[in-house]
Amino acid sequence: MSGRPSQSSDMDQDEELTEAVCQESDLQDGQMMEVNVGHYSVLLARSEGRFSALGNQCTHYGAPLSKGVLSGNRIRCPWHGACFNVHTGDLEEYPGMDCLPCHKVKVENNKVYVSIKKKELQQNKRVKIMSCRVSGVIHTILLLGGGAASLACAETLRQENYGGRIVMVTRDDLLPYDKTRLSKVMNVQSDSILLRRMEFYHQYDIEVWLRKEALSLDTEKKTVTFDDGSAQNYDQLLISTGCRAKGLDCPGMDLKNVKMLETPEDARQIHAACVGCRIVIVGTSFVGMEVASYMIDKATSITVIGSSELPYQKTLGPEIGKITMMMLAEKKVMFYMNDMVVEVRGEEGKVKEVVLKSGNVIPADVLIVGIGVINNSEVLQGSRIAMDSKSSVIVDKYMQTNIPGVFCGGDLATFPMAMAKGQRVTIGHWQMAQAHGRIAALNMLNKETELNSVPFYWTVLLGKTIRYTGYGEGYTELVVKGNVEDLNFLAFYIKDNEVIAAASLNYDPAVSVIAERFVTGKVITKKEAQSDDLSWLKLS
């Protein structure tokens, strides 16, 4: 018997399932709702007089898009801010990477019908059409770094029909992966968090060189030299080498079981080392607090050391910092705030106790350090690329450095942010790194495009997600809706009588609505934030 599928099974796959899903009058312009075709959840939307039917699951983590925000021609996910074009299903804003499946819609006799091909019933995402390398094209784009910015750049280049050579180089031993997972699911298997599998890179002719570190860069000769002695010429270059964890500057840092979280292997080692042990975590920003949350039912004791009065003090502010500290304290996490580690003492080469500036001595089997980062900018030393005093690379609104044809993205870049009136900022967020990569790619291809993305990030503590959008640095006032103590709130960060950022817990899709306002440049006034009329927030 032949192993080939029969023609009839191919036809079955092309067969369509069609169902009437609602009356035409059930949906007004600018509205959307979830409908079902068979057992498949479909997002039905009406925009500019047209009906559209798309997959209802966000391609990032599967959030129901019907609970999100429809603004003009785009839908924004309620969980993490990914955006899709309502007519095409194409991805328009990260952190999602794939597009939504798009289905046929027709209106007959005042009824709306949706048709889905049977083969699409199990598919909740699709890869945007991409080109491959074209023989004879000798142009080379080199991507230094194997993170979110490099991958978004490579994919955008192929989506835009770039036919030259793409080479992505990383010192990691893994293909690009979802780093946001590391402090949330620490016993993670590397394979489960890869953003794309090797077949994908092969299919679209994207070369990936693993375990290879760039040592020097000559922008005049357009050459990068690597640690194995090899060199690679380029026509255009993206530098997105990111940053690494900063260590404590005190005696005892070389003891066994002093850990820093950078890779999936680090995460697995920390998980294994902490189970049934006494752990001390230094740092009360996102990584430190997420690790503390994750370890609650695994370690015998958890102590957190912070240099400020409250966690997240600079980013989310004291009100939210206080409640997150209380959430963890209720689970027996001990906090020593306004303090710092001055010595790590060991026994037989392994951590035994941690000495604080206050004089407190804390018994410890494992010490986890999450106190900030150092830029991986050593490769640029001696080059002509302009950097600031913190070794961040200075780029313009096109993500280009002072050297034509050389771009920078991700944690390493300091860039002018549109929503902050062009103020130069450095933002270590996953979604912003992806946006940087896309903008760099478009400008490499002379498709002049300015960076207009609005920061959107989230943190998870004890199964509860705090969402944040905007750029709140320098805020002078906080307006809170709901109740922080009840873990049900929306916080507006205000500067010069305008909302510049927002954070929420159990208040969806408010932060997505606010992100859309920021993107379109519509000011949210202090008066609007203070008002009891929250109808504009489209709260579910």
N, C-alpha and C positions, 0 to 999 in steps of 0.2 A: 504493500500500500504506500501511496505517496504521503510524505510528511507535510505536503503543502496544504494550507487551509483551503477549503472549498470556496468556489465563487459565491455560493449561497451564503456562507458565513460572513464573507466580506459585505455582501448586500445587507445582511442582518445588522451589521455594525453601522451601515449608513442609513438604516431605517430610522425614522423619527418618531418620537413620542410627542404627541400634541395634546394639550389640554387647555380648556378655557379656565383662566385663573381669576378673573374679576370682571366687573362691569367697567366700561371706559370711564364712567363718572366716579368710580371709587378712588381714583388717584388724580389729584390736581397737579398743575405744573409746579415743579420744585419739591414734589413729594416722592417718597419711595416706601416699599413695604416688602416683606418676605412672603413669597407664595411657594407652593409645592407643585412640581411636575413629576408624577410618579412618587418616588421617595426622595427626590432630589430637591434641595433647598435652592430657590432662585430669588435673586434680588430684582424686583421690578421697579423701575424708576421712570419718572416722566420729567423731561427737561427740554426746554425750548419747543414744547408741543409734541415732542417725540417720545415714544415709549422705548425703553431699553430693558433687556433681560440679561443678567450677568450671574456668574457664580456668587453665592452669598457669603462665602468664607474668605476672609482676608488671606492672601497667600503667605503672610508672615507667620502668624501663629493660629490662624483659623477663627479669628473673631467674627461674629455675625455682623456683616456690614449694614444690615437693615437697622442696627442700633447706632450707626455712626451718623455722619453729617453729609448731606447733599448740598453742595454750594456751587451754583452755576453748573458747569459741566463735569464737576468732579466729586467723588465720594471719598470721605476720609474715614479711616478705621477708628472705632471708638477706643481701642486699647492702646495702640502704639503709633498712631498717626500716619500710617501708610496711605497713599492716595491713588485713586484709579480714575481714568476717564470714563464717564458714564456711558458714552456712545460706543467706545471701542474696547473697553476693559483694560486698556494699556496702563501700566504702572506710571505714575507721574511724580510720586514722592516715596522715598524709602521710609522705614527699614525693610518693607517687603522687597522681594527681588523679581518675582514672577508676575505675569499679567493674569487677569481673570478670564475664564471662558465666557464667550459671548454667544447668545442664543437668538434664534429668529423670533420676532414678535409680529403679529398682525392683528388688526382691529376689524371685526366684522359684526354687523348688527349690534353695535354698542358693546360687544364683548371683546375682551383682550385674550388672545391665544398665544401661548408660548410653545415653541417646538424645540426639542433637544434631540440630537443624534444619540442613538443608544450607546455608541462607543464613548460618548462624553459624560455618561451618567456617573462614572466613578472618578472623573477628573475635576479637581477644584482649582487647578492652576494651569497656566501654559507659558512656555518660554517664548518671548518675543522673537520674531523672525530675525535671524542673524546671518551674516555672510561668512565666508571663509577667506583664506589667503588666496590671492590671485597670482598665478605664476607670472614671473617677469617684473612684478612690482618689488623694488629693492628697498623701499623705505622701511625703516625700523623704529618702532616705539618701544622704549625700555621702561619697565615699571619696577622701581626699587621698593621692595616691601610686599608682603603677602597678606595684607589685611583687606578691610572693607573698601578703602579708597582704590586700591589697585584693581580689585575684582570689578568694581563698578565701572572703572575706566575701561578695562579690557572689554567688558560686555557692551558698553555704550559704543565703543569703536566699531565692533562688529555689527551692532544694530544699525549703525550709520553707514554701513557698507565700506568701511576701511578695508582695503585689500592687501595691506603691507604686513610686515612681520610684527608680532606682539610677543615680547619676552617679559615674563614676570619672574623676579628673582627674590627669594626670601631665605633668611638664615634658619627659619623654622624647618622642622622635619615633617610638617603637615601642610596639606593644601589649605587655602583660606577657610576659616571656620568661624562659627558664631561665638565671639568672645563674651557676649553678654550673658551667656549661660554659665560661665565658669564659677561664679560666686553664688549661683542660685541652685545648681544641681552638680555638686562637686565630685560625685563618683561617676561622672559622665564618661561614656566611651567615645573616643575621638571620632570614630566613624559616624556616630549619630549626630554630630554637630557640624559636619562638613557642609559648606554652603553649596558647593558643586562637586561632583565626583570626577575622577580623572577622565572618564569617557567624554564628559562635557568639554573639557579643555582640548582633547584630541579632535572632537567633532568640529570645533570652531577654530582650529589651528591657533590656539593660545599656548605658547610654550611656557612651562613652569619649571624653574630650576630651584630645587629644594636644597637646604643645608649649604647655602652658598652666601657669603657675606661680602658686601661691597666695602672696599677699603679706601678708595680714593676716586676723585672725580676731576676730570679735566674738561672744562666747558668749552675751551678753544678747540681742542682736538675732538670734542664730543665722544669721550671715551671714559668708561668706568672700569676700574681694576678690582679684581676679587681676591679673596683670601687663598684661593687655590693657584694663584699666579696667572690666571686667565684674564683677558680683557674683552670688553664688548663695546663696539661703536654703536651710536644711536643717531637718529635724526631728531627725535623729540624724546623728552624724558619726564617721567613723573617720579618725584621723590615722596614716598609715604612709608618711611621706615619706623614711624610711631615712636613709642617711648618704652622704657622699662621701669620696673618697680625700684623705688628708692630704699636703700637700706638704712638701718639705724646707725648713728655714729657714736658707738659706745663699746666698751669692752664686752666680749662674749658673743659677738655677732657670728663668729665662725663655729659656734657649737652646733652639734647635731640637733635636729628638730627646731631650728630657727627657719621659718618658711616664708616665702613670698609667692604670691599668686600671679603667674604670668601665662602659663600654658595648661592644656588639659592634663598633662602629666603632673604638673604641680598640684592641680586641683585633686587629682586621685590620691597623690601622696599625702596631701593635707587631710583628706577624708580618712585615709587609712591610719594616719598617725594620731588623729584626734579621738577616734572611737574609744570610749571608756577612759578617757584621760582628762587631766586638768589643762585647760588651754587659756592662754592670754593672747588677746588681740590688741595690737597697737594701731590706732586710727579709727575715727568715727565718721568717715565719709562712706560712700556707697558700698565699696568693697568690704570694709571692716564690718559694717552693720549687717550686710547680707550674709557674710560668713557666720557672724554670731547667731543670726536667725536660723540659718541652715543647721548649725551644730547643736541646737537646743535639746533635741532628743537623742543626741549621740555622745556628747562629752559629759563627763561627770561634773565639771564646773567650768564656767565661762566668765572670764574677767575682761572688760574692755577698758583700755587706757586712751583718754582723749586729751588733746592739748588745749581745746577750747572749753567753754562752760557747758555747752550742749552739743549733741551730734548735729551734723548738717548746718551748723550755725551760719556759715557764710552763704550757703546755697539756698536752703529751704527756710531758714530763719528760726528764731528761738521757739516760736509757738509749736511748729511742727517737730522741731528737734526734741522738745520736751516730751511730746506725746509718744514719739517713737522710742525714746529712752524708757518711758514708763511701760510701753508694750513689752519690751525685752526684760525690764526689771521684774515685771510680773511673772516672767518665766525663769526667775532666779539668776538672771545675768547681772553680775556686779559691775558697777561703773566707777572708775577713778578719773574724774574730769579735772581740767586745769592742771594736768600733771604730765610727766614725761619719764621715759625709761633712761636711767643713767648707767645701769650695768645689768648684764645678763650673767648669772652665776651658773656654773655647771658642776656635774659630778660624772667622772669617767667619760668626759668629752661630750656629755649630753645636758641639755637645759634642765636646771633644777629649780631655779627661782629667778624672779625678775625684781630688780631694785628700782624704786621710783624716786624722783627728786624730792617728793614729800617725806621720804624716809620709809614709806610702806614697802614691805617685802612680800611678794606674792608667789606662793608655790606654783610651779608650772612644769608640765611634761612637754608641752609644745608652745612655741611663741610664733604667732603669725603677724607679719608686719605689713601694714597697708597705709603708709603715711605720705603717699604721693609718688611722683614719677620723675624720671630724668629723660630728656629728649635723646633719641638715637640720631644725633647729628654729627657724629665724629667723621663720617665719610665726607662731610662738607668742609672740614677744616682745611684751610689753604686754598679753597676754591673761591671764585668771585661771587658766589651766591650770598646775597645780603641776609643777615640774621639779626635778631634783636638781642638784648642783654641776657635773655633766658635761653638763648640758642634755638629759638623758634624761627622758622623760615618766613620771611615777609613776602606775601603775595598780594596781587591786586584782585579786583572783583571777578576776574576771569581765571583765578587760581594760578596765574603766571608769576614767576619770580622776576627779579631784575634782569635775568638773562633770557632773551627771547628763545622760545622753544623748550624752556625748562619750567616745569610746573611742580607744585607741591600740594599735598592734601593730607587730611587726617589730623591726628594729634600734634603733628610737627608744625603745622601751618598756623600763622597768625594772619587773619584775613579781615577785610572790612565787611561788617555785617549790615545788610540792608535795613533790617528792622530796628537796628540801633543807630540809625542815621549815619552809617558808614564808620562807626567806631571800630577800631582794630581789636579783634578778640582772638583768643585761643580756646577752642571748645573740644574737649575729649569725649565726644558722643559718637556712638556708632552710626546713627542716621546722618549726622553732619559729614562724617568721613565718606560715606557713600555718595552724598550729594557733591562733595568736593571732586570725587573721582569722575562723576558724570560731567560736571562742568568743565573740568580739565580736558576730558576727551573731546567734547564738542568744540572747544576752542583750539585744540590741536588740529582739528579738521577745518579751521577757519569758519566755523558756524558760531559767530560771536554771541555768547550767552553769558549773562551775569548771574552770579550766585544770589538766589533770592529765598533760599530755604530758611525756615524758622526752626530753631532747635526744639526737639521733642524727645523726652526720655522718660524712663520709668524705673522704679526700684520696688523690689518685692520683700516684704517683711512679714513673717508668720502667715504667709498665704494671702496677704493683703497688698494691693498694688497702689503705690502713689505715682500719679502721672504729673508731668511737668512740661510746660511749653514756654518759650520766650527766652529772654535774657534779663535776669533780675538783678544783676550786679548794680549796686548803688541805689537800690530802692530805699525809700524813706518812710514808707507807710504800708501797712498790711490791712486789707479788708477781708474779713472771713465770713463766708456764708455757711450755714449749717453749724456743726459743733465738732471742734477738733477732738475733745475728750470722748465723744461718742464714735469716733473714727468715721465721721460722715461730714466732709467739709469741702469747700472750694475756697482757696486763698488767692486773692488778687494782690500782686506786688506793684506798688504805685510809686512813680517818680515824676515830678513836675505835673501833677494832676492827671497823669496818663497811666494806664495799666501797661506794664512792660513784661510781665510774666504771670503765670498762674500755675497752681498746683492743686491736685484734688485727690480725694479718696472716697470711693463709693458715690461719685457725683457724675457719672458718665451720661452723655458724651461731652460734658462742659469743656474739658481741656481741648478736645478736638474742634469744637465750635470756635473757641478763642484762637487756636492756631490758625484757623481759616481767616479769621478777622485780621490777624497779624500779617498773613501772607498777602492779603489784598490791600494792605496799607490803611485799613479803616481803624481810626483811633477808638479805643475804648476809654472813656473818660472815668475819672474818679467818681463822678456823680452817678454814672451808669452802674459802676461796680457797687456803689452803696445802695442803689435803689432796691426796693422789695420786688420790683417787677423783673423776674428772671425768665420771662417767656422766650426771649431771644436765645437762651442757652439750650433750648430744645431738649430739656431733661426728660429722660425716659421714666 
